[in-house]
Amino acid sequence: MFGSCNLDFCHDMETIETMYDVMIPMRDGIRLLADVYLPKGGGRFPVVLMRTPYGWGKENETGLYYAQNGYACVLQNCRGTFGSEGALYAWQNEAQDGYDTLEWIGGQPWCDGNVGMEGGSYIGLVQWLVAPLRSRYLKTIVPMVCPADFWHDLNYMGGAFRLHLSVSWAMRMWFRSRHDAREIESEPVGEYMLPGIFRILPLMDADKVANLQWDFYRDWIRHPSRDEYWDRLSNLGKFDRMDVPALILGGWYDAYARASFVNFNGMRQEGETEEARTGTKVVMGAWNHGDACTGTNTKAGEVEYGPALRKDLRGLVLRWFDYWLKQEDNGIEREPPVSVFVMGRNQWRYDDQWPPEGTRFVEYYLHSDGS
């Protein structure tokens, strides 16, 4: 279904073309729903792909932004969510579904054969999962605020099960994937405030309080130690099968701050190709999980860092795609691979490696101060 979107903010075009509710076939016959945004006038374009379990709104501003800058943009709902067929099982199908989607895009008459992926959190981790499959069309990824090791970073940090993330996220995803508007324990599902669910023991029975069945959550409980279940998902041990450069965006106040540097060093040291190793960069600001995708906020909690923190991440990502997908010589490849915001000094620092040369490691210990 084709349509047109008039853009008040377009600089070089007044309209773009859109295809809504495109069903993209996967290898097992399941079809995933996507919206496609194209620059008006026809032709072949580099493509930006974003895959999410959280749903897209019509007239999505991200698709409009890329289309007005000379890219086709595909916004796809992951398996089992928001019109996509199949059942949602967190993470497990994303590598194959991502690869099949890339292959489908590469065969479309509006694709010039160059595809990049971008996005944060789940939209970022799907990029890491598909990268080792080496699609011939995927030329670069821009993962933001996402894990390196699913066992440690997501579910069992330090070996302790992360109730807040594992239980509340699993619950939200179960309802989102079903558009369920019921109320549980007199709390609106949309608020996701279910205090009773955090008090349930054993952990395996947490879904029973809401009369739900989270298959992926129960499997997390069944695998409390790092084993083959988690190794299949982890980036660790797979960087040498990734042949595209990554622009990694993170935040000091994000749960995956450590993971951003694990991914950066993994790519720089083990990436399969010279481009993957030397081309990968990391940007780390004093941002939380959401702010690291925009770079516009200058405050974290009650701490104001000032305008120096603000960074045009959208413009940075566009320059990145212009270089890797359009082969524009804009100088981004010559910029330092490490950009970190130094809190306290409140200024950006640029380095060639992480940790910076001459770093001194100091161990700190908690104490009770005699109480």
Backbone torsions as a table, in degrees:
resi	resn	phi	psi	omega
1	MET	NA	117.9	-179.7
2	PHE	-94.7	150.2	175.0
3	GLY	-152.2	179.3	177.5
4	SER	-130.6	143.9	178.7
5	CYS	-121.5	119.3	175.7
6	ASN	-81.0	128.5	-175.3
7	LEU	-112.6	113.8	177.6
8	ASP	-67.1	-25.6	-174.6
9	PHE	-98.0	6.1	178.6
10	CYS	-68.0	141.1	179.3
11	HIS	-100.3	-37.9	-173.2
12	ASP	-120.0	8.3	176.2
13	MET	-157.8	150.9	-178.5
14	GLU	-97.4	-24.8	-178.6
15	THR	-139.5	158.8	170.2
16	ILE	-129.9	165.3	177.2
17	GLU	-102.1	144.0	-179.5
18	THR	-131.4	146.7	170.3
19	MET	-121.7	113.6	-179.3
20	TYR	-96.0	149.4	172.3
21	ASP	56.3	45.7	174.4
22	VAL	-80.0	127.6	-179.2
23	MET	-97.8	112.3	-175.9
24	ILE	-97.4	122.8	-175.8
25	PRO	-76.8	139.4	173.0
26	MET	-101.5	169.6	-174.3
27	ARG	-62.9	-25.0	-178.7
28	ASP	-96.4	10.0	178.1
29	GLY	94.1	-13.8	176.3
30	ILE	-68.5	144.0	178.7
31	ARG	-116.3	134.1	-178.7
32	LEU	-108.8	134.5	-175.1
33	LEU	-81.9	139.4	-179.7
34	ALA	-146.8	154.4	168.2
35	ASP	-109.6	139.9	-178.2
36	VAL	-121.0	130.5	179.0
37	TYR	-115.2	131.2	-176.0
38	LEU	-131.0	143.4	169.4
39	PRO	-61.1	138.2	-177.5
40	LYS	-69.7	145.8	175.2
41	GLY	113.3	-6.2	179.1
42	GLY	81.0	174.4	-179.0
43	GLY	117.3	-177.0	179.5
44	ARG	-113.3	136.9	-172.7
45	PHE	-135.4	154.6	165.3
46	PRO	-65.3	155.4	-171.4
47	VAL	-124.2	139.1	170.5
48	VAL	-108.2	123.4	179.6
49	LEU	-109.5	131.8	174.1
50	MET	-129.9	127.8	-178.0
51	ARG	-119.6	128.8	-174.0
52	THR	-141.7	150.6	170.4
53	PRO	-95.7	2.3	-171.6
54	TYR	-98.3	-5.4	176.5
55	GLY	89.9	147.1	176.4
56	TRP	-114.8	144.3	171.5
57	GLY	-90.3	150.7	174.4
58	LYS	-59.5	155.3	-178.7
59	GLU	58.7	35.4	-176.2
60	ASN	-59.2	130.2	-173.6
61	GLU	-65.5	-29.7	179.5
62	THR	-65.2	-44.7	178.2
63	GLY	-62.8	-39.9	178.3
64	LEU	-63.4	-41.7	-177.9
65	TYR	-60.7	-47.6	-178.6
66	TYR	-69.0	-38.2	180.0
67	ALA	-63.5	-36.5	-179.7
68	GLN	-76.0	-10.7	177.5
69	ASN	-107.0	20.2	172.0
70	GLY	88.0	19.2	178.4
71	TYR	-118.4	148.0	161.5
72	ALA	-81.6	145.9	-179.3
73	CYS	-132.1	128.4	178.7
74	VAL	-113.4	119.5	178.0
75	LEU	-109.8	111.4	-171.9
76	GLN	-117.0	139.9	173.2
77	ASN	-88.4	131.4	-178.3
78	CYS	-65.1	163.2	-178.8
79	ARG	-50.1	130.4	175.2
80	GLY	79.1	12.1	-179.2
81	THR	-130.0	137.3	167.6
82	PHE	46.3	57.3	174.8
83	GLY	94.5	-13.9	175.0
84	SER	-81.2	139.3	-177.1
85	GLU	-73.6	169.8	178.3
86	GLY	89.5	-176.0	-178.6
87	ALA	-112.1	139.7	176.9
88	LEU	-74.0	124.5	169.6
89	TYR	-135.7	107.4	-168.4
90	ALA	-48.0	124.7	169.7
91	TRP	76.3	-31.3	-165.0
92	GLN	-65.7	-31.0	-177.0
93	ASN	-99.9	-0.4	-168.9
94	GLU	-69.8	-32.5	-179.8
95	ALA	-65.0	-52.3	-178.0
96	GLN	-68.2	-41.7	179.3
97	ASP	-64.8	-38.6	177.7
98	GLY	-64.2	-42.5	179.5
99	TYR	-63.7	-46.2	-179.4
100	ASP	-62.6	-35.7	177.9
101	THR	-66.9	-42.8	177.7
102	LEU	-60.9	-41.1	179.4
103	GLU	-66.2	-38.2	177.6
104	TRP	-64.4	-45.7	179.4
105	ILE	-59.5	-45.0	-177.4
106	GLY	-60.4	-23.1	-179.7
107	GLY	-94.0	3.0	-178.5
108	GLN	-85.0	146.9	-176.6
109	PRO	-66.1	-16.0	179.9
110	TRP	-96.1	3.4	179.9
111	CYS	-102.9	133.6	179.8
112	ASP	-92.9	7.3	176.8
113	GLY	97.9	-1.7	-179.4
114	ASN	-115.9	118.2	-177.4
115	VAL	-126.5	136.0	172.3
116	GLY	-122.0	156.4	177.2
117	MET	-122.7	146.4	176.7
118	GLU	-149.6	164.9	176.5
119	GLY	136.4	166.6	-174.1
120	GLY	-115.8	160.0	177.4
121	SER	62.4	-124.0	179.6
122	TYR	-60.5	-36.1	-179.9
123	ILE	-67.9	-19.1	175.6
124	GLY	-88.6	-41.8	-175.7
125	LEU	-67.3	-28.4	177.4
126	VAL	-63.6	-25.6	177.5
127	GLN	-68.9	-44.5	178.5
128	TRP	-63.8	-36.1	-177.6
129	LEU	-68.6	-35.8	-177.2
130	VAL	-85.9	-22.8	-174.4
131	ALA	-55.4	-42.1	-178.1
132	PRO	-66.1	-13.6	179.9
133	LEU	-81.1	-9.8	169.8
134	ARG	56.3	55.2	172.6
135	SER	-59.8	136.8	-179.7
136	ARG	-65.2	-18.8	-177.3
137	TYR	-91.4	-24.1	-177.4
138	LEU	-76.9	121.3	-176.2
139	LYS	-110.2	-20.8	178.8
140	THR	-167.1	159.2	175.5
141	ILE	-130.7	152.2	177.1
142	VAL	-131.0	76.8	180.0
143	PRO	-83.3	135.4	-178.2
144	MET	-120.8	139.1	173.1
145	VAL	39.7	65.8	179.4
146	CYS	-143.9	165.2	-170.3
147	PRO	-77.2	170.0	170.2
148	ALA	-112.4	-41.2	-178.3
149	ASP	-122.9	108.5	-173.5
150	PHE	-62.3	-35.1	179.8
151	TRP	-64.8	-50.6	-176.3
152	HIS	-79.2	-48.9	-171.6
153	ASP	-74.7	-31.3	-173.6
154	LEU	-103.6	-51.2	-166.3
155	ASN	-111.1	-37.1	-173.3
156	TYR	-130.9	59.6	-178.9
157	MET	-60.7	120.8	-177.5
158	GLY	65.6	13.5	-179.2
159	GLY	94.1	-7.9	-179.3
160	ALA	-96.9	131.2	-179.4
161	PHE	-65.6	130.6	-175.4
162	ARG	-90.3	95.1	-176.0
163	LEU	-58.4	-48.8	-173.3
164	HIS	-57.9	-49.9	-176.6
165	LEU	-73.2	-49.1	-171.7
166	SER	-68.7	-46.0	-176.4
167	VAL	-76.8	-52.4	-174.7
168	SER	-67.8	-38.1	179.3
169	TRP	-67.3	-43.3	178.8
170	ALA	-59.8	-41.3	180.0
171	MET	-64.5	-45.8	-179.1
172	ARG	-61.7	-42.4	-178.0
173	MET	-66.9	-36.8	179.7
174	TRP	-60.8	-44.4	-178.7
175	PHE	-73.3	-40.5	-179.3
176	ARG	-61.9	-37.2	-177.1
177	SER	-71.6	-15.1	-178.2
178	ARG	-115.9	1.5	-178.1
179	HIS	53.0	37.3	-175.5
180	ASP	-84.3	128.5	-176.5
181	ALA	-112.5	17.6	179.2
182	ARG	-66.0	164.7	175.3
183	GLU	-109.4	138.5	-179.8
184	ILE	-116.8	129.0	177.5
185	GLU	51.9	38.5	176.9
186	SER	65.9	11.5	177.5
187	GLU	-108.1	132.7	177.1
188	PRO	-63.1	133.0	179.9
189	VAL	-56.8	-35.4	-178.7
190	GLY	-60.7	-23.9	178.5
191	GLU	-87.9	-17.7	177.8
192	TYR	54.5	35.9	179.5
193	MET	-108.6	91.0	-178.1
194	LEU	-120.1	78.4	-174.7
195	PRO	-58.9	-31.2	-177.9
196	GLY	-65.4	-29.2	-174.5
197	ILE	-68.2	-24.2	180.0
198	PHE	-81.8	-6.8	-177.7
199	ARG	-102.0	1.7	-175.2
200	ILE	-81.1	129.8	170.3
201	LEU	-130.0	142.9	-2.4
202	PRO	-69.7	161.1	-178.2
203	LEU	-57.3	-30.0	-179.3
204	MET	-58.9	-24.8	-175.8
205	ASP	-96.7	10.7	-175.2
206	ALA	-60.5	-31.5	-177.8
207	ASP	-75.9	-16.9	-176.4
208	LYS	-68.4	-28.0	-179.6
209	VAL	-63.3	-24.9	178.8
210	ALA	-107.7	6.3	179.9
211	ASN	56.7	44.9	-179.2
212	LEU	-114.5	174.4	176.1
213	GLN	-140.2	96.5	179.3
214	TRP	-99.2	95.2	-176.7
215	ASP	-60.7	-42.6	-177.5
216	PHE	-68.0	-35.4	177.5
217	TYR	-62.9	-44.5	179.6
218	ARG	-63.3	-34.8	176.3
219	ASP	-68.2	-33.7	175.4
220	TRP	-60.2	-41.6	179.9
221	ILE	-67.2	-34.9	-178.7
222	ARG	-71.4	-12.8	-178.2
223	HIS	-126.2	71.6	-176.8
224	PRO	-74.7	-16.4	179.2
225	SER	-110.8	155.7	177.3
226	ARG	-65.5	118.6	-178.8
227	ASP	-143.0	-164.3	-176.5
228	GLU	-61.4	-32.2	179.1
229	TYR	-57.4	-44.9	-178.5
230	TRP	-81.7	-33.2	-179.3
231	ASP	-62.4	-32.1	178.5
232	ARG	-62.4	-26.1	-176.7
233	LEU	-96.4	-30.9	-171.6
234	SER	-64.2	146.9	171.5
235	ASN	-72.7	-24.7	-176.6
236	LEU	-62.0	131.1	-178.8
237	GLY	84.9	1.0	-178.4
238	LYS	-119.4	-6.8	-177.5
239	PHE	-59.4	-31.0	-179.1
240	ASP	-73.8	-0.7	174.0
241	ARG	-110.0	9.9	179.4
242	MET	-105.5	120.4	-172.1
243	ASP	-110.9	14.6	-179.9
244	VAL	-124.2	147.2	178.2
245	PRO	-71.7	152.9	-179.6
246	ALA	-124.2	136.7	168.8
247	LEU	-103.0	108.9	-171.9
248	ILE	-101.6	122.5	179.5
249	LEU	-112.4	130.6	-177.9
250	GLY	-144.7	176.9	179.7
251	GLY	-137.3	142.0	178.3
252	TRP	-61.5	-28.2	-178.9
253	TYR	-98.0	13.2	176.7
254	ASP	-90.9	149.5	179.4
255	ALA	-62.7	-20.4	-175.8
256	TYR	-110.5	30.2	179.1
257	ALA	-59.2	-47.9	178.2
258	ARG	-59.3	-42.8	-176.4
259	ALA	-62.5	-32.5	179.6
260	SER	-59.2	-40.5	-179.9
261	PHE	-79.0	-30.9	173.4
262	VAL	-60.5	-45.1	178.5
263	ASN	-65.5	-42.2	179.9
264	PHE	-60.6	-52.1	-178.5
265	ASN	-67.1	-34.2	176.9
266	GLY	-61.0	-43.3	179.4
267	MET	-71.0	-42.8	-177.4
268	ARG	-65.8	-33.4	-175.4
269	GLN	-95.3	-30.3	-170.9
270	GLU	-123.1	-5.4	-177.5
271	GLY	-49.4	145.6	-172.0
272	GLU	-66.8	-36.1	-176.3
273	THR	-115.1	163.3	176.9
274	GLU	-61.0	-39.5	178.2
275	GLU	-62.2	-41.0	-179.7
276	ALA	-65.1	-39.0	-176.7
277	ARG	-75.5	-54.2	-174.3
278	THR	-80.2	-22.9	-176.4
279	GLY	-83.4	-21.7	-175.5
280	THR	-68.5	138.3	179.8
281	LYS	-134.9	161.2	176.8
282	VAL	-134.2	139.9	175.0
283	VAL	-125.5	124.2	-176.5
284	MET	-129.5	113.4	178.6
285	GLY	-111.8	174.9	178.5
286	ALA	-83.2	62.0	-174.9
287	TRP	-118.5	161.2	172.8
288	ASN	-95.5	-168.0	-172.5
289	HIS	-59.5	-40.8	-178.1
290	GLY	-83.1	-37.9	-175.0
291	ASP	-68.0	-26.7	-178.1
292	ALA	-70.6	-8.6	175.4
293	CYS	-93.0	-10.6	-177.5
294	THR	-122.2	-38.8	-179.8
295	GLY	75.3	10.4	-174.9
296	THR	-92.6	-23.5	-176.1
297	ASN	-80.2	141.2	178.9
298	THR	-111.6	6.6	-175.0
299	LYS	-128.8	137.5	174.8
300	ALA	-125.0	113.9	-174.0
301	GLY	63.5	-123.0	178.5
302	GLU	-99.5	3.6	-176.5
303	VAL	-97.0	123.1	177.0
304	GLU	-98.4	121.0	-177.6
305	TYR	-97.6	-9.4	176.0
306	GLY	86.7	172.1	-175.3
307	PRO	-63.5	-18.6	179.9
308	ALA	-61.5	-28.1	-178.7
309	LEU	-71.2	-31.1	-173.8
310	ARG	-61.9	132.4	-178.2
311	LYS	-138.5	137.1	-179.7
312	ASP	-80.3	79.5	-177.1
313	LEU	-68.6	-34.4	177.7
314	ARG	-62.4	-44.3	177.4
315	GLY	-64.6	-36.5	178.0
316	LEU	-63.3	-45.7	-179.7
317	VAL	-63.8	-39.3	178.7
318	LEU	-63.7	-42.4	176.2
319	ARG	-61.5	-38.9	178.6
320	TRP	-60.4	-48.7	179.0
321	PHE	-66.7	-37.7	178.5
322	ASP	-58.8	-36.8	-179.5
323	TYR	-75.1	-50.6	-172.1
324	TRP	-83.3	-25.8	-178.1
325	LEU	-104.9	-29.9	179.4
326	LYS	-107.1	-6.0	-179.6
327	GLN	59.4	35.8	176.1
328	GLU	-82.5	132.0	179.6
329	ASP	-83.6	82.7	-177.5
330	ASN	-105.9	5.2	174.3
331	GLY	84.4	-1.2	-175.0
332	ILE	-65.7	-29.2	-178.8
333	GLU	-71.4	-17.2	-179.5
334	ARG	-93.3	-4.1	178.4
335	GLU	-78.7	152.6	-177.3
336	PRO	-55.4	143.6	-177.8
337	PRO	-72.5	-19.3	-177.6
338	VAL	-118.8	123.9	173.8
339	SER	-126.4	113.2	-178.4
340	VAL	-129.0	141.0	176.7
341	PHE	-89.5	121.2	-178.4
342	VAL	-88.6	109.0	-179.9
343	MET	-73.0	145.0	-173.7
344	GLY	97.4	-57.8	171.6
345	ARG	-76.8	-24.5	179.1
346	ASN	53.9	53.9	177.0
347	GLN	-149.9	156.6	179.3
348	TRP	-82.3	142.8	176.4
349	ARG	-124.6	141.6	-176.3
350	TYR	-122.5	131.0	-175.9
351	ASP	-138.0	169.6	178.3
352	ASP	-96.3	-8.9	-177.7
353	GLN	-155.6	166.4	173.4
354	TRP	-135.8	130.4	-3.0
355	PRO	-70.3	158.6	-178.3
356	PRO	-59.4	151.7	177.6
357	GLU	-58.5	136.0	-179.3
358	GLY	88.3	4.8	178.9
359	THR	-61.2	135.3	176.2
360	ARG	-109.5	123.9	-177.9
361	PHE	-89.3	132.9	-178.3
362	VAL	-125.5	131.9	176.6
363	GLU	-91.5	133.9	177.2
364	TYR	-116.2	147.8	-176.8
365	TYR	-129.5	139.2	172.9
366	LEU	-76.4	147.1	174.1
367	HIS	-146.2	165.7	-174.4
368	SER	-93.6	-4.1	-177.1
369	ASP	55.9	34.4	175.1
370	GLY	86.0	-2.5	-177.7
371	SER	-95.9	NA	NA
